Amino acid sequence: QAEDGIRDAQESRGLGDVYKRQELERVVSFTWISYRKESYFWEFVIIGRKLSLILIGIMMSNLSYQWRTIFVLLMVLVMIRLHFGSEPYAISLFNHMESASLFVTYISTIAGLLMDIQDLSLIHIS
């Protein structure tokens, strides 16, 4: 009865409940385990970033590809600024990897925009 810290027989949940709680914590700990204590919420920021990309694609479908790409670039710039401002990971390698990922996203989006502009003959490259 005292395994879970509760001494009263009526209140005790038994050791099985303690193990279930520990298993649940182990399963969901991916959302905060690699982050600094003050950045425990950062996994939700990343989920928000991904949802923003989806929403830009869906909600702005009436805009041209170029305008949607510009909105994506602005969103990625905001995320780069947030990342460098907080450096949320406890391990600096993870911060560098996330920075590299954001920069690759930014550069590849610009490259896609430039290729699309060239295909539309909006600029003439000789």
DRENKE-156608 format. One line per field, with one value per atom (N, C-alpha, C): residue in three letters; atom name; x, z, y negated. Coordinates in pm, 1 decimal. Example, Ala and Ser with C-alpha at 12.3 -4.5 7.8 and 13.67 -1.06 7.14 Angstrom:
<pts>
residu	c(ALA | ALA | ALA | SER | SER | SER)
atome	c(N | CA | C | N | CA | C)
x	c(1319.0 | 1230.0 | 1320.0 | 1285.0 | 1367.0 | 1290.0)
z	c(780.0 | 780.0 | 780.0 | 708.0 | 714.0 | 787.0)
y	c(569.0 | 450.0 | 330.0 | 225.0 | 106.0 | -3.0)
</pts>
This chain:
<pts>
residu	c(GLN | GLN | GLN | ALA | ALA | ALA | GLU | GLU | GLU | ASP | ASP | ASP | GLY | GLY | GLY | ILE | ILE | ILE | ARG | ARG | ARG | ASP | ASP | ASP | ALA | ALA | ALA | GLN | GLN | GLN | GLU | GLU | GLU | SER | SER | SER | ARG | ARG | ARG | GLY | GLY | GLY | LEU | LEU | LEU | GLY | GLY | GLY | ASP | ASP | ASP | VAL | VAL | VAL | TYR | TYR | TYR | LYS | LYS | LYS | ARG | ARG | ARG | GLN | GLN | GLN | GLU | GLU | GLU | LEU | LEU | LEU | GLU | GLU | GLU | ARG | ARG | ARG | VAL | VAL | VAL | VAL | VAL | VAL | SER | SER | SER | PHE | PHE | PHE | THR | THR | THR | TRP | TRP | TRP | ILE | ILE | ILE | SER | SER | SER | TYR | TYR | TYR | ARG | ARG | ARG | LYS | LYS | LYS | GLU | GLU | GLU | SER | SER | SER | TYR | TYR | TYR | PHE | PHE | PHE | TRP | TRP | TRP | GLU | GLU | GLU | PHE | PHE | PHE | VAL | VAL | VAL | ILE | ILE | ILE | ILE | ILE | ILE | GLY | GLY | GLY | ARG | ARG | ARG | LYS | LYS | LYS | LEU | LEU | LEU | SER | SER | SER | LEU | LEU | LEU | ILE | ILE | ILE | LEU | LEU | LEU | ILE | ILE | ILE | GLY | GLY | GLY | ILE | ILE | ILE | MET | MET | MET | MET | MET | MET | SER | SER | SER | ASN | ASN | ASN | LEU | LEU | LEU | SER | SER | SER | TYR | TYR | TYR | GLN | GLN | GLN | TRP | TRP | TRP | ARG | ARG | ARG | THR | THR | THR | ILE | ILE | ILE | PHE | PHE | PHE | VAL | VAL | VAL | LEU | LEU | LEU | LEU | LEU | LEU | MET | MET | MET | VAL | VAL | VAL | LEU | LEU | LEU | VAL | VAL | VAL | MET | MET | MET | ILE | ILE | ILE | ARG | ARG | ARG | LEU | LEU | LEU | HIS | HIS | HIS | PHE | PHE | PHE | GLY | GLY | GLY | SER | SER | SER | GLU | GLU | GLU | PRO | PRO | PRO | TYR | TYR | TYR | ALA | ALA | ALA | ILE | ILE | ILE | SER | SER | SER | LEU | LEU | LEU | PHE | PHE | PHE | ASN | ASN | ASN | HIS | HIS | HIS | MET | MET | MET | GLU | GLU | GLU | SER | SER | SER | ALA | ALA | ALA | SER | SER | SER | LEU | LEU | LEU | PHE | PHE | PHE | VAL | VAL | VAL | THR | THR | THR | TYR | TYR | TYR | ILE | ILE | ILE | SER | SER | SER | THR | THR | THR | ILE | ILE | ILE | ALA | ALA | ALA | GLY | GLY | GLY | LEU | LEU | LEU | LEU | LEU | LEU | MET | MET | MET | ASP | ASP | ASP | ILE | ILE | ILE | GLN | GLN | GLN | ASP | ASP | ASP | LEU | LEU | LEU | SER | SER | SER | LEU | LEU | LEU | ILE | ILE | ILE | HIS | HIS | HIS | ILE | ILE | ILE | SER | SER | SER)
atome	c(N | CA | C | N | CA | C | N | CA | C | N | CA | C | N | CA | C | N | CA | C | N | CA | C | N | CA | C | N | CA | C | N | CA | C | N | CA | C | N | CA | C | N | CA | C | N | CA | C | N | CA | C | N | CA | C | N | CA | C | N | CA | C | N | CA | C | N | CA | C | N | CA | C | N | CA | C | N | CA | C | N | CA | C | N | CA | C | N | CA | C | N | CA | C | N | CA | C | N | CA | C | N | CA | C | N | CA | C | N | CA | C | N | CA | C | N | CA | C | N | CA | C | N | CA | C | N | CA | C | N | CA | C | N | CA | C | N | CA | C | N | CA | C | N | CA | C | N | CA | C | N | CA | C | N | CA | C | N | CA | C | N | CA | C | N | CA | C | N | CA | C | N | CA | C | N | CA | C | N | CA | C | N | CA | C | N | CA | C | N | CA | C | N | CA | C | N | CA | C | N | CA | C | N | CA | C | N | CA | C | N | CA | C | N | CA | C | N | CA | C | N | CA | C | N | CA | C | N | CA | C | N | CA | C | N | CA | C | N | CA | C | N | CA | C | N | CA | C | N | CA | C | N | CA | C | N | CA | C | N | CA | C | N | CA | C | N | CA | C | N | CA | C | N | CA | C | N | CA | C | N | CA | C | N | CA | C | N | CA | C | N | CA | C | N | CA | C | N | CA | C | N | CA | C | N | CA | C | N | CA | C | N | CA | C | N | CA | C | N | CA | C | N | CA | C | N | CA | C | N | CA | C | N | CA | C | N | CA | C | N | CA | C | N | CA | C | N | CA | C | N | CA | C | N | CA | C | N | CA | C | N | CA | C | N | CA | C | N | CA | C | N | CA | C | N | CA | C | N | CA | C | N | CA | C | N | CA | C | N | CA | C | N | CA | C | N | CA | C | N | CA | C | N | CA | C | N | CA | C | N | CA | C | N | CA | C | N | CA | C | N | CA | C | N | CA | C | N | CA | C | N | CA | C | N | CA | C | N | CA | C)
x	c(80.2 | 0.0 | 84.7 | 199.5 | 281.6 | 370.7 | 365.0 | 453.2 | 426.8 | 303.6 | 270.9 | 272.9 | 319.6 | 330.8 | 205.1 | 103.0 | -22.9 | -32.1 | -48.0 | -46.8 | -185.8 | -289.0 | -424.8 | -467.5 | -516.2 | -556.5 | -669.5 | -758.2 | -870.5 | -825.6 | -719.7 | -669.7 | -566.9 | -503.4 | -392.5 | -439.5 | -361.5 | -393.0 | -310.1 | -214.8 | -131.7 | -15.5 | 77.3 | 199.4 | 171.7 | 67.9 | 35.5 | 7.0 | -64.3 | -94.8 | 30.5 | 123.6 | 249.5 | 323.9 | 330.3 | 398.4 | 328.2 | 196.1 | 121.6 | 152.1 | 158.1 | 190.1 | 332.3 | 426.9 | 564.7 | 572.5 | 496.3 | 494.9 | 437.0 | 330.0 | 271.7 | 372.2 | 441.2 | 542.4 | 653.1 | 691.9 | 796.5 | 749.7 | 623.9 | 570.5 | 560.2 | 514.2 | 494.4 | 613.1 | 717.2 | 830.8 | 906.9 | 885.1 | 952.8 | 920.0 | 806.7 | 766.7 | 848.5 | 923.3 | 1002.3 | 1140.4 | 1173.2 | 1295.6 | 1423.2 | 1426.3 | 1549.7 | 1558.7 | 1461.5 | 1458.2 | 1508.2 | 1554.6 | 1588.8 | 1461.1 | 1475.1 | 1355.8 | 1263.5 | 1320.6 | 1236.5 | 1176.4 | 1215.8 | 1163.8 | 1087.7 | 1027.4 | 956.1 | 846.0 | 794.0 | 680.3 | 722.0 | 852.4 | 900.7 | 847.8 | 818.7 | 762.3 | 629.9 | 555.0 | 428.6 | 451.1 | 561.2 | 598.1 | 628.2 | 697.8 | 729.2 | 601.9 | 511.2 | 382.7 | 307.3 | 310.2 | 246.6 | 308.0 | 439.5 | 507.7 | 459.3 | 447.9 | 401.6 | 256.0 | 174.6 | 34.6 | 25.1 | 113.0 | 113.6 | 143.2 | 238.3 | 269.8 | 148.8 | 80.7 | -38.0 | -146.6 | -168.1 | -271.0 | -239.6 | -113.8 | -76.9 | -113.8 | -86.9 | -120.3 | -269.0 | -346.2 | -490.3 | -568.3 | -545.0 | -625.1 | -591.8 | -472.1 | -431.5 | -425.0 | -503.1 | -497.9 | -545.9 | -618.5 | -663.7 | -552.8 | -446.2 | -332.3 | -238.9 | -156.2 | -60.3 | 46.2 | 115.1 | 223.2 | 329.2 | 359.5 | 463.1 | 425.4 | 300.1 | 257.4 | 258.6 | 212.9 | 217.1 | 360.3 | 451.4 | 591.8 | 649.0 | 609.2 | 655.7 | 605.7 | 481.0 | 430.4 | 506.8 | 540.0 | 619.8 | 756.8 | 819.0 | 950.1 | 943.1 | 839.1 | 823.1 | 804.1 | 725.2 | 702.7 | 832.6 | 911.4 | 1038.9 | 1135.4 | 1135.3 | 1219.6 | 1179.9 | 1050.4 | 1003.2 | 1051.1 | 1041.7 | 1085.4 | 1236.6 | 1312.9 | 1458.1 | 1487.1 | 1417.3 | 1437.7 | 1398.7 | 1285.9 | 1244.4 | 1345.8 | 1395.1 | 1490.3 | 1620.2 | 1674.2 | 1798.7 | 1779.0 | 1659.5 | 1632.2 | 1619.7 | 1579.1 | 1555.2 | 1651.9 | 1707.9 | 1791.8 | 1733.7 | 1623.7 | 1544.3 | 1604.5 | 1695.3 | 1745.8 | 1853.5 | 1855.3 | 1955.2 | 2092.1 | 2093.4 | 2218.0 | 2242.6 | 2359.4 | 2385.8 | 2384.9 | 2421.6 | 2416.1 | 2274.0 | 2175.9 | 2036.4 | 1997.3 | 2045.7 | 2019.6 | 2080.5 | 2202.4 | 2267.3 | 2192.9 | 2146.7 | 2073.2 | 1941.0 | 1871.1 | 1745.3 | 1770.7 | 1878.3 | 1915.1 | 1942.9 | 2020.0 | 2051.2 | 1924.6 | 1834.2 | 1708.0 | 1626.5 | 1619.9 | 1545.4 | 1610.9 | 1744.2 | 1813.8 | 1795.7 | 1800.7 | 1778.5 | 1636.6 | 1540.4 | 1401.7 | 1392.2 | 1456.9 | 1453.0 | 1517.9 | 1636.7 | 1710.4 | 1636.4 | 1583.9 | 1513.5 | 1383.5 | 1318.3 | 1197.8 | 1231.6 | 1340.2 | 1385.0 | 1421.3 | 1492.1 | 1529.7 | 1405.7 | 1304.7 | 1181.1 | 1112.0 | 1113.1 | 1053.2 | 1129.1 | 1260.8 | 1340.5 | 1322.4 | 1313.4 | 1290.2 | 1153.5 | 1053.7 | 919.1 | 916.6 | 985.2 | 990.3 | 1058.7 | 1165.2 | 1236.7 | 1148.9 | 1074.2 | 984.7 | 874.4 | 828.0 | 719.2 | 769.6 | 899.0 | 962.5 | 936.3 | 924.6 | 908.4 | 1040.5 | 1147.8 | 1278.8 | 1350.0 | 1433.5 | 1505.0 | 1650.8 | 1691.5 | 1831.0 | 1894.6 | 2000.2 | 2062.8 | 2189.8)
z	c(0.0 | 0.0 | 0.0 | 62.8 | 73.4 | -47.6 | -145.4 | -261.5 | -340.4 | -343.9 | -419.4 | -333.5 | -208.2 | -120.8 | -41.3 | -57.1 | 15.9 | 121.8 | 246.0 | 357.6 | 390.1 | 347.4 | 380.0 | 285.0 | 338.0 | 256.1 | 160.6 | 200.4 | 115.6 | -1.7 | 16.4 | -85.4 | -177.3 | -132.9 | -207.7 | -338.9 | -442.6 | -574.0 | -602.6 | -520.2 | -539.7 | -633.4 | -636.4 | -715.2 | -865.1 | -907.5 | -1049.7 | -1109.9 | -1037.0 | -1086.1 | -1096.5 | -1004.2 | -1009.8 | -1137.2 | -1168.4 | -1290.6 | -1415.3 | -1414.8 | -1529.7 | -1551.1 | -1440.4 | -1449.2 | -1503.3 | -1456.4 | -1505.4 | -1653.0 | -1696.1 | -1837.2 | -1922.7 | -1876.2 | -1948.2 | -1959.6 | -1850.7 | -1854.5 | -1953.8 | -1959.7 | -2053.1 | -2197.2 | -2223.9 | -2359.7 | -2409.3 | -2326.6 | -2370.3 | -2341.3 | -2279.8 | -2243.5 | -2364.7 | -2483.8 | -2602.9 | -2626.9 | -2574.9 | -2599.7 | -2520.6 | -2419.1 | -2342.8 | -2302.0 | -2322.6 | -2267.1 | -2322.0 | -2448.2 | -2506.0 | -2496.4 | -2435.7 | -2426.7 | -2290.5 | -2288.1 | -2160.2 | -2079.1 | -1948.1 | -1861.3 | -1897.2 | -1930.0 | -1961.8 | -2102.3 | -2180.8 | -2317.7 | -2334.7 | -2227.8 | -2231.6 | -2336.3 | -2375.5 | -2466.7 | -2613.7 | -2643.1 | -2779.0 | -2880.5 | -2839.2 | -2931.8 | -2988.2 | -2908.7 | -2954.9 | -3050.9 | -3034.5 | -3130.4 | -3266.0 | -3265.5 | -3390.9 | -3456.3 | -3376.4 | -3430.9 | -3491.1 | -3423.8 | -3476.0 | -3607.8 | -3619.3 | -3744.4 | -3858.7 | -3832.2 | -3935.9 | -3973.7 | -3873.5 | -3902.5 | -3982.4 | -3953.6 | -4029.0 | -4175.9 | -4203.3 | -4342.8 | -4413.1 | -4343.8 | -4401.8 | -4425.9 | -4327.9 | -4341.8 | -4453.8 | -4470.6 | -4581.6 | -4713.3 | -4724.7 | -4847.9 | -4872.8 | -4765.5 | -4780.9 | -4784.8 | -4686.1 | -4671.9 | -4777.3 | -4830.6 | -4929.0 | -5069.3 | -5092.9 | -5223.0 | -5336.4 | -5303.5 | -5407.9 | -5450.2 | -5371.8 | -5408.5 | -5502.3 | -5570.9 | -5660.8 | -5580.0 | -5648.5 | -5587.3 | -5529.5 | -5600.0 | -5555.2 | -5421.1 | -5406.6 | -5282.1 | -5166.4 | -5191.9 | -5085.9 | -5044.8 | -5142.2 | -5112.5 | -5028.2 | -5058.7 | -4979.7 | -4835.4 | -4816.9 | -4681.0 | -4608.4 | -4679.8 | -4619.5 | -4579.4 | -4665.6 | -4633.6 | -4509.3 | -4499.6 | -4381.9 | -4255.2 | -4266.2 | -4151.7 | -4109.7 | -4205.9 | -4173.3 | -4110.2 | -4158.8 | -4096.4 | -3950.9 | -3923.7 | -3785.5 | -3700.9 | -3755.2 | -3681.0 | -3656.9 | -3754.7 | -3736.1 | -3622.3 | -3622.8 | -3516.9 | -3380.4 | -3372.6 | -3246.1 | -3198.4 | -3292.8 | -3255.6 | -3202.1 | -3272.6 | -3226.6 | -3098.1 | -3078.1 | -2955.9 | -2833.0 | -2851.4 | -2735.0 | -2722.5 | -2832.9 | -2832.0 | -2734.7 | -2773.8 | -2679.2 | -2636.9 | -2714.2 | -2683.6 | -2576.6 | -2492.8 | -2387.4 | -2445.1 | -2558.0 | -2622.8 | -2739.9 | -2742.2 | -2845.3 | -2985.9 | -3000.9 | -3132.7 | -3188.4 | -3103.3 | -3147.3 | -3193.1 | -3124.0 | -3166.9 | -3303.6 | -3325.4 | -3455.8 | -3566.2 | -3534.7 | -3634.4 | -3670.6 | -3572.2 | -3599.3 | -3681.1 | -3648.7 | -3725.8 | -3870.7 | -3889.9 | -4025.6 | -4099.7 | -4032.3 | -4095.0 | -4138.7 | -4054.0 | -4089.8 | -4206.2 | -4207.6 | -4318.0 | -4449.4 | -4444.2 | -4565.7 | -4616.5 | -4526.7 | -4566.7 | -4634.6 | -4577.2 | -4632.4 | -4770.9 | -4784.1 | -4911.7 | -5018.9 | -4983.7 | -5084.8 | -5128.7 | -5038.2 | -5075.6 | -5170.3 | -5143.2 | -5234.0 | -5369.7 | -5370.0 | -5496.6 | -5576.7 | -5508.8 | -5578.8 | -5636.6 | -5562.9 | -5612.1 | -5733.2 | -5726.7 | -5839.7 | -5963.9 | -5944.7 | -6059.8 | -6120.6 | -6036.1 | -6086.0 | -6162.0 | -6111.1 | -6179.4 | -6314.5 | -6319.1 | -6446.1 | -6544.1 | -6496.7 | -6583.8 | -6640.9 | -6564.5 | -6611.2 | -6700.5 | -6722.5 | -6805.4 | -6753.0 | -6620.7 | -6561.9 | -6561.6 | -6561.3 | -6575.5 | -6690.1 | -6756.1 | -6869.0 | -6832.3 | -6828.1 | -6796.8 | -6926.5 | -6969.0 | -7095.0 | -7070.0)
y	c(119.2 | 0.0 | -125.9 | -120.5 | -240.0 | -261.0 | -171.5 | -183.2 | -309.9 | -355.1 | -475.3 | -601.1 | -590.6 | -705.7 | -734.7 | -652.8 | -672.7 | -564.8 | -603.6 | -509.2 | -454.7 | -519.3 | -478.2 | -366.8 | -257.1 | -142.4 | -178.0 | -269.6 | -307.5 | -394.4 | -474.3 | -566.6 | -502.1 | -395.9 | -337.5 | -277.1 | -301.8 | -247.0 | -122.8 | -93.9 | 24.0 | -3.2 | 87.9 | 71.8 | 75.5 | 144.0 | 151.5 | 15.3 | -69.1 | -203.7 | -289.4 | -269.7 | -344.4 | -307.5 | -179.0 | -135.3 | -187.3 | -190.0 | -242.6 | -390.6 | -467.8 | -610.7 | -630.2 | -550.0 | -559.7 | -523.9 | -425.3 | -386.2 | -498.1 | -561.2 | -673.5 | -787.7 | -819.4 | -925.4 | -891.3 | -764.9 | -723.5 | -738.5 | -707.0 | -713.4 | -857.4 | -949.5 | -1087.6 | -1178.6 | -1127.9 | -1213.4 | -1265.6 | -1209.2 | -1259.6 | -1406.1 | -1453.0 | -1591.4 | -1691.6 | -1646.8 | -1743.5 | -1694.0 | -1569.1 | -1511.8 | -1575.4 | -1616.4 | -1669.7 | -1822.2 | -1886.0 | -2031.0 | -2079.2 | -2203.4 | -2264.7 | -2280.6 | -2288.9 | -2295.3 | -2410.8 | -2525.8 | -2641.3 | -2634.0 | -2534.2 | -2519.1 | -2388.1 | -2339.8 | -2211.9 | -2209.0 | -2323.3 | -2334.9 | -2335.4 | -2330.3 | -2354.5 | -2253.6 | -2133.9 | -2035.2 | -2086.5 | -2158.7 | -2214.4 | -2331.4 | -2402.8 | -2508.0 | -2444.3 | -2332.0 | -2261.8 | -2209.6 | -2156.1 | -2110.7 | -2228.7 | -2343.8 | -2464.7 | -2509.0 | -2497.0 | -2532.3 | -2443.4 | -2315.8 | -2223.3 | -2250.2 | -2277.8 | -2312.2 | -2441.3 | -2537.4 | -2664.0 | -2639.0 | -2551.5 | -2519.1 | -2458.1 | -2369.4 | -2306.1 | -2411.3 | -2498.2 | -2600.3 | -2699.0 | -2732.8 | -2820.8 | -2754.9 | -2625.9 | -2554.6 | -2543.4 | -2525.1 | -2503.7 | -2635.7 | -2720.1 | -2842.0 | -2946.9 | -2942.5 | -3042.4 | -2983.5 | -2880.5 | -2813.8 | -2903.8 | -3008.3 | -3100.6 | -3197.2 | -3206.6 | -3291.1 | -3215.5 | -3289.4 | -3224.8 | -3151.4 | -3062.1 | -2985.2 | -3078.6 | -3186.1 | -3278.0 | -3343.3 | -3386.9 | -3449.2 | -3349.6 | -3228.7 | -3127.1 | -3098.7 | -3095.0 | -3071.7 | -3185.4 | -3306.4 | -3421.2 | -3410.0 | -3368.0 | -3348.5 | -3237.6 | -3131.0 | -3023.6 | -3076.9 | -3155.1 | -3212.3 | -3300.7 | -3381.7 | -3466.6 | -3382.6 | -3276.4 | -3189.6 | -3121.1 | -3076.4 | -3011.6 | -3112.3 | -3236.4 | -3338.8 | -3363.0 | -3365.4 | -3381.0 | -3263.4 | -3142.5 | -3024.3 | -3025.4 | -3071.1 | -3081.6 | -3178.7 | -3292.8 | -3392.6 | -3336.5 | -3267.3 | -3206.5 | -3103.1 | -3023.2 | -2918.8 | -2978.5 | -3077.9 | -3138.6 | -3218.1 | -3270.1 | -3344.4 | -3257.1 | -3132.2 | -3047.3 | -2929.7 | -2883.6 | -2762.7 | -2659.9 | -2596.6 | -2518.1 | -2384.3 | -2329.4 | -2195.4 | -2198.8 | -2096.4 | -2085.8 | -2050.2 | -1981.0 | -1939.9 | -2034.3 | -2097.7 | -2199.2 | -2140.3 | -2013.6 | -1949.7 | -1953.3 | -1930.8 | -1934.3 | -2074.2 | -2177.4 | -2314.5 | -2341.4 | -2292.0 | -2310.7 | -2235.6 | -2114.9 | -2036.6 | -2104.4 | -2157.4 | -2227.7 | -2353.9 | -2426.6 | -2545.8 | -2508.6 | -2401.7 | -2357.0 | -2317.7 | -2250.5 | -2209.9 | -2331.3 | -2433.0 | -2553.6 | -2627.4 | -2635.0 | -2701.0 | -2624.9 | -2492.0 | -2412.2 | -2434.2 | -2439.8 | -2467.5 | -2603.2 | -2701.9 | -2836.8 | -2842.1 | -2785.4 | -2788.1 | -2709.0 | -2592.0 | -2512.1 | -2580.2 | -2652.0 | -2725.4 | -2839.6 | -2910.8 | -3016.8 | -2957.6 | -2844.6 | -2780.3 | -2741.4 | -2687.5 | -2652.4 | -2774.0 | -2883.4 | -3007.4 | -3059.7 | -3057.2 | -3105.2 | -3018.4 | -2887.4 | -2799.7 | -2824.8 | -2849.0 | -2876.9 | -3009.6 | -3109.9 | -3239.6 | -3224.4 | -3146.6 | -3126.3 | -3050.5 | -2951.5 | -2875.8 | -2961.3 | -3058.5 | -3145.1 | -3258.4 | -3260.7 | -3363.8 | -3504.5 | -3514.5 | -3646.9 | -3723.4 | -3646.8 | -3709.2 | -3638.5 | -3708.5 | -3649.0 | -3631.6 | -3505.9 | -3473.6 | -3425.2 | -3493.5 | -3451.7 | -3375.0)
</pts>
